[in-house]
Amino acid sequence: MKPFNGIIQVTGEHDTGKTTFALECGVPAKRIVFFDDDVKGKSVVDDLGPDQFGQYHNLVAAGEGKTELEFYQHVLGLIDNIHQDTEAVIFDTWTRFAKAMHPYVVAHPGEFRKSYTPMGSIKGAQQWQDARRLEAEILTKILEVAPLVILIAHLKSNYLNQIKTGKMEPDSSPTLERVARLRLWLRQNPTGGPVPIALVLKRMDEKQLTEDGHIRTVSILPRKLVPVDGEDSLWDTINRYRTEPVGNRPPLTEELPDEYEMAILDGTLTADQQYVMRETLRLGLVKPEDEMQAEVETAELPENIRALIDDRSLSPVQVVKATLEQGTTMTPAEVIKWRKG
């Protein structure tokens, strides 16, 4: 079966084989460009040898001592020099490079707009919009060279109104939710087997023509992928469904996510997570005055709200007014604490 085309995002629990999944994509190693920005990725390359890849870039070493802008420029230069015979590009992980795009937009405003609005809250939102558009443009540029792009992301804690919910989410921007053809969340196989199971965050489909020439969309995958005997890779499972698509048939029992998995797929909290949140609030266990906690929570605030807080030209009262416009309630004292964090 021919290799998969498009952008795939892979996330999931620790030690579920995200890098292995990417490398087993069905493309010969000599046709893979591997951007390695994860310390454990080096052990994989040590096993195979860096010369076995079409191109191998150790971004952990290359990024040492570089600012965000310098790292962005370095990686962009490597992207511009991807070989024309490349069939797959793997970023393990895509996160650091993607996060460096916002500082680039801030430092080079003239490349994106003739002018930004002077109001801090709107300007911050415009800069984040431009950063996400830049991310999509760079991914399009990569796809023009390589038909398959696999982007790996670790998980991060989810926060709601600065409260840790207990839920995890991919450490990536909303851009990938839009541009990816397939998004997978890998989990440990409950049978103890080496091949993980996968939750399908965004399902792939195919367009087909009927006998009378009408276009129909055929769903390929269920919401949960479970390997069967004889499948040594999650790609074997995916290819099984590519041969026999799910279509409109009812899901099999093993294809049905449980309560926890449905919460992951739908972006909601399980009953247990909701209970923990309620009790955390009731018992007053949230302490935003703690500097370490404030630092963590500031990092998890929505990007546009972080931009407002970091804009020191705005007074705390101005920040509060601007956040109210965006549906977030804060007090001047909280703004001051976040800035100290």
Secondary structure, DSSP 8 states (H G I E B T S, - for coil): -----EEEEEEESTTS-HHHHHHTSSS-GGGEEEEE-STTHHHHHHHH-GGGSSEEEEHHHHTTT--HHHHHHHHHHHHHT--TT--EEEEE--HHHHHTHHHHHHH-GGGT-S---SSHHHHHHHHHHHHHHHHHHHHHHHHHH-SEEEEE--EEEEEETTEEEEEEEESS-HHHHHH-SEEEEEE--TT--SS-EEEEEE--EEEEE-TTS-EEEEE---SEE---TT--SHHHHHHHHHHS--TTS---GGGS--HHHHHHHHT---HHHHHHHHHHHHTT---TTSHHHHHHHHHHS-HHHHHHHH-TTS-HHHHHHHHHHTT----HHHHHHHHH-
